[in-house]
Amino acid sequence: MQLRKPLSLILIAILMFSSTVVLLPAETALAEEGDDKMDEGVAFLVRIENISADSGLPTPFAPGVWVLHSEPGPLFIEGEADKGYGLEALAEDGDPSALAEALNGMGLHAGVFNTPDGADGPGVALPGSAGMMGAMPPGSAYVFEVKAAPDTPYLSFATMFVQSNDLFIGPGEAGIALFDMDGMAMEGMQDVTAEIQLWDAGTEANEEPGVGGEQAPRQSGPNMGPPEIDGAVRVVDDGYTYPEVSALVKVTIDKAMMMDAEMEKDDEMMSDKDDKMMSDKDGMMGGIMLMEEGDTPYTVAAGDTLGSISRRAYGASKYWEVICSANGLANCNLIHVGDELMLPSHADAMAKMDMMMMGEKDGMMGEKDEMMSDKDDGMMSDKDDKMMSDKDDKMMSDKDGMMMGDIMLMEDGDTPYTVVGGDTLGSIARRAYGKADYWKAICSANELENCDRIDIGDELLLPTQAEAEEMMDSMMMDDGMDAMDKKDDM
């Protein structure tokens, strides 16, 4: 079947004022600024660019929703019916408001993107391409910022594929990883288009794309088409021809703000404190003069971060925590040119850092003791693990193994597993063992050089539950010893 001809300028004009695509007020584009979660974490700039003009099926994209999460499936579960939270309204009518409200009501951090880059107000993102941008109206991309932390490391989003009955574009249920397994944020601009797919919400019967009378550009009002019977959310497979997703959209993510303390694996601190101090009474450390007693005022300049200021003042970027604490900053990632900071003396900074490290050590030992106690009790304390407290209840009598999550593990010997789209070691570990942090055991068992990189089709061997637990206990003990050794070296 031939793909449809490009959109005419008349149709584009109709879409700009279509009553079937809901355009929300601009202030709903992000979560409420009073949300404490907006003040925490690392900022990422997301760009969803409509490049469908040359695809053979040019289509606008409607306002969409984004959400940060730690568990798969906040928007949908592939192969299951729509959850009824608002995905139907987004996919059929371009209205993300109900879905965003439901996600925030569940305690997730979610928001709406609805204003194309360069536009004066909310609207659809129109087709554009390298060869046609000059002929197309402006605003062919949605650009928005999210702030994520390692405890919510995944980003999911959905935006309506307007030339359809109920299709939308977004990543799989696992989302896009903004942090690696060690909690380190992605570096530089990343093109994540390969992780995006064209999804069928399974809520309305599909018509030929680009011509169906019940599709948004042509229907008389929202929610008019016949429902799909027993439909499920799935990658579109209705028998019609669609372009490759990479010909429809380009999605990039860039870390907008980063802490130097995260960029440096271990701060290169001088082993001798005296080597870091100069005899000048003003105490010059790096490129910032510190007073010997009391705080030193410092005015933030262009390009400064707390990490770079710390390095110039104390010789190591890790003292950003001390500066942040001393100035009572609500967001250690966000400082502005012209801000006035007070830098503690070198002696005060060292004392404060020692106190922080002792607190972290105590917290680490407490967590270790708690986990060991939980193990003895045969219980998992994490409320998100969703594992049954009785070990016998977690095992199946089937001779082929036991079910942990939804991956069958053999009782004896390693279980082979083939990586599929959307998998990470964390998601595999969660489905196999009930806890995402067991990715470390899988990585070690398979001797992977890069635990953050697995590819579709890779063959992994999953240890038994008992072997994985032993490996995790051993790693935990090693981590505790390493922490003690680092403390002794200081």
Salt bridges, closest charged atoms under 4 A:
GLU49 OE1 - ARG47 NE 3.76
GLU71 OE1 - ARG430 NE 2.73
ASP117 OD2 - ARG47 NH1 3.49
GLU187 OE2 - LYS255 NZ 3.32
ASP200 OD2 - ARG234 NH2 3.20
GLU208 OE2 - ARG4 NH1 3.04
GLU228 OE2 - ARG234 NH2 2.96
ASP237 OD1 - ARG234 NE 2.88
ASP260 OD2 - ARG311 NH2 3.47
GLU264 OE2 - ARG311 NH2 2.51
ASP304 OD1 - ARG312 NH1 3.49
ASP385 OD2 - LYS435 NZ 3.21
ASP406 OD1 - ARG431 NE 2.73
ASP423 OD1 - ARG431 NH1 3.33
ASP455 OD1 - ARG453 NE 2.75
ASP473 OD2 - LYS375 NZ 2.61
